[in-house]
Amino acid sequence: MNHETYIKRCIELAKKATGKTYPNPLVGAVIVHNDVIIGEGFHQKAGEAHAEINAINSVQNPELLPESTIYVSLEPCAHFGKTPPCSLKLKEIGFKKVVIGAMDSHDKVNGKGKKILMDAGIETVSGILEEECRDLNKRFFTFHEKKRPYLILKWAESKDGFIDQDFKPTKISNELASQFVHQIRSEEHAILVGTQTALNDNPSLTTRLVEGRNPVRILIDFDLKVPRNFKIYNDEAPTLVFNQEKEEEEENVKFIKISKVNFMEELMQKLYENQIQSVLVEGGSRTLQTFIDQNLWDEAIIIKNENILLENGTKAPKFNGKSTEEKFFRDNVVSIYRNL
């Protein structure tokens, strides 16, 4: 089998931990001896063993390791964090060959892991299925390279382009589409709404319809109009409240002071400082439009219910784009856009 086959398997393994490794990337590793996979592993959670270590520990006969090739979807780390550097472990074992999918652009790695291996005389190849490996970690790479989170816009609209009726919460998505949205919630680092959505809908912004973690909640509430007994303030998830009144922390709630001038620029900077790698922007229409107008988005997910005509209410955001993918959930069409 060729290098690509094994890197594909690394990607499959890495995806098993989607949403669970923040702020770390998704990584899978495969160990091959004489064209036979003898070990596999993936990084399951931040602070726990990395993919390479899990793959090494899964090998039944460690004596085969120096004669083996290890495939890894991302360049092995070169720094001491909560765990020791993987590149040093691979050097210590003396693998015959190391095959890397994508290089790691994190300041602490960025070619250092590969250099450690090459300086040790280990044959090292990189750039195998690089595009797929980068896409696997689109959140991680956007965060480190653009110094901001990966941004996903999401809304549901009626056939005639409204997101509610009479400016009151209106159910547009069917159950299957709602489950799909909750799956996304479980995979993204954070979820964001503005004051009006919080006041109108009183959402908890948690993952309920599928099994998974709750995202960090982000509330943009300049004048702190949302009452403290609203669900967004409950203890089900950490909550960041961007406002112009105060800067303080109370249990799971962190108030972050921000000005209305250059608001979006400052918001991106503060989210970066708080290590937020991805944000699902769920509304409302005005908040979504602000992101669209400033071209601050990486993906957009628009759910359209072809069977509902609302005739009045809040208009859906104005958005021009060509969808890269469509999913059908009975009468709901989910269009996915990428800002390439």
N, C-alpha and C positions, 0 to 999 in steps of 0.2 A: 504493500500500500504506500501511497505517497504522503508527503508532508501535509497536504491540504486535508486529507481524510482525518488525520489525527487532530489537527487544529480545529476542524469542524466539531469533533467530539469534545474538545476543550470548551468550545462555545456552548454546546448543549449542557455540559456539566455546570458551567458558570451561571447560566440562566436559572438554575434551580434556586438560586439565592436572591433573585431579583427583589429589590426593596428591603433587603435585610442586612446589607453590608455597609450602609452609610456611616462615616464618610469615605469608606474604602471602595475600591472598584470591584467589579465582578470578575473573578478569575477562575479558570479551569485548567487542570494539568493532567497529562496522560504520560505514563512511562511505558516504553516499548522495548522489548528484547527479542531480537531475531524475528521481527514482524509480528510479534504477539504482544498484546496489551497485558502487562503484568501488574499495573497499578493505576489508579485513578483518584482524583480528588478535586474539590473546589472549595473556595473560601466561603464559609457559611455565615459568618457574623463578625463585625468589627471587634478586635481584641482577641479573637480566637485564631487558631492556626491558619496559615495561608494555604493556598491550593497545592503548592509544591510539597509542603510538609505533609499534608493529608494524603497526597498521592504516594509519597515515599513510605509513609506509615502503613499504607494498604498493601504493600508488596510482601508476599509470603516468604520469599527467599531473597533477603537483602544482599546476598553475595553476588547477585546478578546486576546490581545497580551500576557498578563501574563499567560494565559492558553494555549499558543501555543508553537509549536516547530519551530525554524528557522533553515533552512538548508543553508549552504554556502559552495561554492566549495573550498575556501581557508580560512585558519585561520583568524579570524577577527583581524584587526590591533590593536596595543597597543601603538602607538606613535602619538604625535601631528605633523602633517605635514601641508598641505594646508587645511586639514579638521581634526576635533577632532577624537580620537580613537573610532572605532566602538565597541570594546569590552566593553568600559565604557557605551556606549549607550544601549547595550544589557543587561548589568548589571542593569542599571537604570530602564529599563522597567521590568526586572525580568522575562525573558522568562522561561518557564517550562523546556525547553531542547534546547541545541544547538548541531547540527550535522555538523561536518566539513569533507570536502573531503580530502584535503591535508594540512599539516602543512606548515607554511611560513618560509623558511630558511633565509629570509632577517634579517640581524643583529639586526634591531630595533624591530623585532617581535619574531620569533624563539621560540615559546612556551609561550611567555609572554601573548598573547591574551587569550589563553586557560586557563592559570593559573589565570588570573583576573576573568574569568567566574567561574572556579571551586572554587576559594576562596570565591566567592559570594554565593556558595551553589547551583549553577545552574548545573544540570546534563549535562555533555559535552562528546560527543563521537567524535572520529576522525578516519581517515583512511578509510573512506567509498569511494569506487572507487578511491582509492588514485592514482593508476597508470594513470587512465584517467584524473584525475584532474592535475597531474603533467605534462602530455603530453599537456594539454590545455595551460599550462604556461611554455612550454619547453624553450622559450626564456628567461623569467624571472628567472627561476631556473638555467639555464646555466650561465647567467650573474652573479648571486649572489654566486653560488657555485664554478664555474670555473674561476671567475673574468675575463671573456672575453665574447664577443657577441656569440650568436647562429649563426653558419655559414652555409649558403646554397650555394653550387656551382651550376651554371646553364650554360649550353651551348646547342647549336643546331648543329647537324652534319649530313652530307650526308650519303647515304648508304655505301659509300666507306671511311668514316671516316675523312672527311675534314670539316672545319668550314667556309671556304671561297674558292673562286676560284681566281687564279692568285694574291692572297694576297690582294684582293679588297673586300669591303663589298658585301656579297651575301645573298639574301633572301632564307632561308632554311625552316623556320617555316611557316605553313599556317596561315590563319587569326584566326582560332579557337585556335590554340596553342599559337599564339601571345596574344590573349585575356587572356588566362590562365596565361601567364607570367606577364601580366600587373596586373592581380588580385593579384598575389604573390607580385609584387612591392608595391601595395597599402597596403599590410598586414605587410611587413617587415619594420624595422626601418630605414635601410640604404641600399644603393646599391653601389657596388665598381667596378671600372675598373682601368686598368693600362694605362700608357702613350700611348702605341701603339694603343690600342683600341680607346682612345679619339682622337688621331690624324687621324686614318684611317676612323672612323665612324662619328666623330663629333656628338655623341649622346647627347640628352637632359636628358636621364635617368629619365623621368617623367612618371606618370601614365596617359595614354591618351585613351586607348581602353576600359577602364571600368571606372565607377565612383569611386573615392577614392582619398586619400591623396597622395602627392608626397613624396617618401622617401628622407632622407638626402643623398646627393651624396658624395661619397668618391673617390678621385682621387689620385692614387699613381704616382707621377711625380717628381722623385728625382731632376732633373735638370731644372724643370719648362719649359719644351719644349712646352706645350700646350698653344696656344695663348689665350689672355684674351677675345677675341671676339668669342671664341667657345661657343657652347650652354651650356656646363657643368658649365660655369661661369654666366649664366643668373640668373635673380632673381626669378625663379620659385620654387626654393627649397634651403635650406641651403646647403653649400658645404664645405667639409673638404679636404684640399689639403696637402698630406704628401710629404714633400720635404726635401732636405738637404741645402737649401739656406736661408730661412727666417722663422720667427715666428711672425705673425701679423694677425690682423682681419680687414677686410674691408667689411662693410655692411653684406651681407649674406655669405661671404667667409672667412673661417678661415684657415690660413696657419700654419701647424704644422711641426716643424723641427724634422727630424728623421734621424738616421744614417743607412747606408747599412749593417753595422755589426750587427748581431743579429736582423735584420730588422723585422722579423715576430713577435718575442717575444716583441719587443718594440711597434710594431703596435697594438698588442692585448692589451698591457698595456694602450696605448694612447686612444684606442677606449673605453676601460673600464672607463678611467678617464673622457671621454666625454659623458658617460652615454649611449653609443650606445648598445642596447640590442640584435639586430640581424642585420646580413649583408647578402645581396644577392650578391654573387660574380659573375659578368657577363662576366668577361674576361679581357684580351684575354687569349689565350691558355697558354702562359708562366706564367701569373699571376695565373691562375687556377692550373697549374701543381705545382707551388710552394706550394699552400695550400694542394694539394694532397700528395706531397712528404713528407711534414711535418705532415701529418695526422691531419691537422687542418681543420676539416669539420664535420658537424653534419648531413647534408642532401645533396644529390646531385640530381639534376633534369636534365636528359639528353633527349633532343628532337631529335628523329631520323626521317629523311624523307626518306622513303624506295623507293621513286620514283626519287630521284636525285643522279646522279653520277657526281662528280666534277673533278675527276682524278688528280687534282693538287691544290696547295694552302697551307694554314696552316693546319697542321694535328691537329685533335682533341686531347685533353689531354689523356695521358695514364692512364687508370683507371680500376681497377679490383674490382668488387663488385657484389653482388647479389641483384637485385631489390626487394623491399618489396611491390611495387605497380606499376601497369601500367595503363595508361589512353590512349584512342585512339581518336584522332581528325582527322577523315578521313585518309589521308595517313601519318599522323604524329603519331609516338608512343612515348609517354612520360613515361620514366622509372624513378621511384623515389627510391632512396637508402637512408638507414639510417645507420649511423656509430655507431652501438650499442656497 
